[in-house]
Amino acid sequence: MRTSARHLLAEDAELPSDEELDTLVLQLRGHVMLAIPVVEALAARLPEGDLPRACALAGIGEARTRLGLEPRHALPARIAHAQRLARSVTALCDHYENLGESRP
């Protein structure tokens, strides 16, 4: 998952072609859709006032919002949308690791 995100977020990332961008967006959307329930289940094990839980739930909310957005057809807007999805993938991976490592 992180590898897919890095394709768009790395400082030296090359702009993808239209076809590559479409493929990346589908892949990133799939990653987000797979990660949300897993991170949500980990967060649900924690007490309501727990800070890592609150952070994870906020990240899940942001990821869900991004899944619902449709970019304009201009290439810069599509790339920005893909980058936002990539940031959500990275954040969900971070939450997964934080919740899995810091909790039984």
Contacts in CASP RR format, 6 or more apart in sequence:
PFRMAT RR
TARGET T0000
AUTHOR 0000-0000-0000
METHOD contacts of the structure
MODEL  1
MRTSARHLLAEDAELPSDEELDTLVLQLRGHVMLAIPVVEALAARLPEGD
LPRACALAGIGEARTRLGLEPRHALPARIAHAQRLARSVTALCDHYENLG
ESRP
1 31 0 8 1.000
1 35 0 8 1.000
1 89 0 8 1.000
1 92 0 8 1.000
1 93 0 8 1.000
2 89 0 8 1.000
2 90 0 8 1.000
2 93 0 8 1.000
4 24 0 8 1.000
4 27 0 8 1.000
4 28 0 8 1.000
4 31 0 8 1.000
4 86 0 8 1.000
4 89 0 8 1.000
5 28 0 8 1.000
5 31 0 8 1.000
5 86 0 8 1.000
5 87 0 8 1.000
5 89 0 8 1.000
5 90 0 8 1.000
5 93 0 8 1.000
6 13 0 8 1.000
6 86 0 8 1.000
7 13 0 8 1.000
7 16 0 8 1.000
7 24 0 8 1.000
7 86 0 8 1.000
8 16 0 8 1.000
8 24 0 8 1.000
8 79 0 8 1.000
8 82 0 8 1.000
8 83 0 8 1.000
8 86 0 8 1.000
9 83 0 8 1.000
9 86 0 8 1.000
9 87 0 8 1.000
9 90 0 8 1.000
15 79 0 8 1.000
16 24 0 8 1.000
16 79 0 8 1.000
18 75 0 8 1.000
21 75 0 8 1.000
21 78 0 8 1.000
21 79 0 8 1.000
21 82 0 8 1.000
24 82 0 8 1.000
25 78 0 8 1.000
25 81 0 8 1.000
25 82 0 8 1.000
25 85 0 8 1.000
28 82 0 8 1.000
28 85 0 8 1.000
28 86 0 8 1.000
28 88 0 8 1.000
28 89 0 8 1.000
29 67 0 8 1.000
29 85 0 8 1.000
31 89 0 8 1.000
31 92 0 8 1.000
32 63 0 8 1.000
32 66 0 8 1.000
32 67 0 8 1.000
32 85 0 8 1.000
32 88 0 8 1.000
32 89 0 8 1.000
32 92 0 8 1.000
33 67 0 8 1.000
35 63 0 8 1.000
35 89 0 8 1.000
35 92 0 8 1.000
35 93 0 8 1.000
35 96 0 8 1.000
36 60 0 8 1.000
36 63 0 8 1.000
36 64 0 8 1.000
36 92 0 8 1.000
38 96 0 8 1.000
39 56 0 8 1.000
39 60 0 8 1.000
39 92 0 8 1.000
39 95 0 8 1.000
39 96 0 8 1.000
39 99 0 8 1.000
40 56 0 8 1.000
40 57 0 8 1.000
40 60 0 8 1.000
42 56 0 8 1.000
42 95 0 8 1.000
42 96 0 8 1.000
42 99 0 8 1.000
42 100 0 8 1.000
42 103 0 8 1.000
43 52 0 8 1.000
43 53 0 8 1.000
43 56 0 8 1.000
43 57 0 8 1.000
43 60 0 8 1.000
43 95 0 8 1.000
43 99 0 8 1.000
45 99 0 8 1.000
45 103 0 8 1.000
46 52 0 8 1.000
46 53 0 8 1.000
46 99 0 8 1.000
46 103 0 8 1.000
47 53 0 8 1.000
52 95 0 8 1.000
52 98 0 8 1.000
52 99 0 8 1.000
52 102 0 8 1.000
52 103 0 8 1.000
53 99 0 8 1.000
55 95 0 8 1.000
55 98 0 8 1.000
56 95 0 8 1.000
56 98 0 8 1.000
56 99 0 8 1.000
59 88 0 8 1.000
59 91 0 8 1.000
59 92 0 8 1.000
59 95 0 8 1.000
60 92 0 8 1.000
60 95 0 8 1.000
62 88 0 8 1.000
62 91 0 8 1.000
63 88 0 8 1.000
63 91 0 8 1.000
63 92 0 8 1.000
66 81 0 8 1.000
66 84 0 8 1.000
66 85 0 8 1.000
66 88 0 8 1.000
67 85 0 8 1.000
69 81 0 8 1.000
69 84 0 8 1.000
71 77 0 8 1.000
71 78 0 8 1.000
71 80 0 8 1.000
71 81 0 8 1.000
72 78 0 8 1.000
END
